[in-house]
Amino acid sequence: MSAPNTPTHGIIAFQGRPGAYSDLACRQARPGWATLPCATFAEAIAAVHDGRADQAMLACENSLAGRVPDIHALLPQAGLHIVGEHFQRVEHCLMGVPGSTLATARRIHTHPVAMAQIRGIIDELGLTPVVEFDTAGSAELVAQWGNPEDVAVASSLAAELNGLVILRRNVEDASHNTTRFYIASRDATRPPAGQPDTITTVLFRVRNTAGALYKVLGGFATAGVNMTRLESYMLDGSFAATQFLMDVEGHPNDPALSRALAELAFFSENASILGVYPAAPFRRDVPQNTDVGQTGAKQADKR
């Protein structure tokens, strides 16, 4: 479903081949929009900058695999604004050319991350795993080869676009496999202050002083602001310079978040807001004890 005030027509770029889960996410988040496949995240961002696309759908974290590293390197320098988010359920489908069956399958092709999520079906059918560059790309290859012994794991959209038949749906080992995306645009749009279910994404680097990060995070705790994601990563390959990407609930003009951001500004360097946007309906619907949507915050201490 489109967010309020979102145009009914436009172009949205994504990283991957037609039929990739990012393509599916674009179609669900922006129905009626044309989708623009790009080879890399950088190309998807460039497409927005040069006007070939109005927005970009950028995967940022997955409930099983954790964060998407490329986005952490690209997003701070992208010069785009986060205007929305989307959660895409990853439902892996086993597919082959017309006439193929589970009995004829010998080799299974898919992206390495997806391959790690389908160990059950591989063992059950005794298939030989063959790693490919992309889930949708593996569907394209299987369609080109036309061999019933080769099957692919990708989205149902990839099967449809490549004329493949789905041999079994939901072959993933974990039923909660979900990817979260940032939706980025050249122009910043924000919901009004006080609107419930608002997310703010902040990029900052703490000062190189003892307890700086503790004091920054303490400001959010004291103000009663809920943090849904916190990621840390190196700056320019330096072990002494760490940058943080944080998602919090609330609007910067809300009193509580305003106080917390003032505390952050005092103890940090180069703090900036990457986006203020409506929370996806998925956040309201997902059970509160799930890890989905909390991946970054829960994994930050493990890195």
HELIX and SHEET records of a PDB file:
HELIX    1   1 TYR A   21  ALA A   29  1                                   9    
HELIX    2   2 PHE A   41  HIS A   49  1                                   9    
HELIX    3   3 PRO A   69  ALA A   78  1                                  10    
HELIX    4   4 PRO A  112  ALA A  116  1                                   5    
HELIX    5   5 ARG A  119  LEU A  125  1                                   7    
HELIX    6   6 THR A  135  TRP A  145  1                                  11    
HELIX    7   7 SER A  156  ASN A  162  1                                   7    
HELIX    8   8 ALA A  212  ALA A  223  1                                  12    
HELIX    9   9 PRO A  255  PHE A  267  1                                  13    
HELIX   10  10 PHE A  282  ASP A  285  1                                   4    
HELIX   11  11 THR A  295  GLN A  299  1                                   5    
HELIX   12  12 ALA A  300  LYS A  302  5                                   3    
SHEET    1   A 4 ALA A  34  CYS A  38  0                                        
SHEET    2   A 4 ILE A  11  GLN A  15  1                                        
SHEET    3   A 4 GLN A  55  ASN A  62  1                                        
SHEET    4   A 4 GLY A  66  ARG A  67 -1                                        
SHEET    1   B 5 ALA A  34  CYS A  38  0                                        
SHEET    2   B 5 ILE A  11  GLN A  15  1                                        
SHEET    3   B 5 GLN A  55  ASN A  62  1                                        
SHEET    4   B 5 THR A 178  SER A 185 -1                                        
SHEET    5   B 5 HIS A  81  ARG A  89 -1                                        
SHEET    1   C 5 THR A 128  VAL A 131  0                                        
SHEET    2   C 5 ARG A 107  THR A 110  1                                        
SHEET    3   C 5 ASP A 150  ALA A 154  1                                        
SHEET    4   C 5 CYS A  93  GLY A  96 -1                                        
SHEET    5   C 5 VAL A 165  ARG A 168 -1                                        
SHEET    1   D 4 MET A 227  LEU A 235  0                                        
SHEET    2   D 4 SER A 238  GLU A 249 -1                                        
SHEET    3   D 4 THR A 198  VAL A 206 -1                                        
SHEET    4   D 4 SER A 268  PRO A 278 -1                                        
END                                                                             
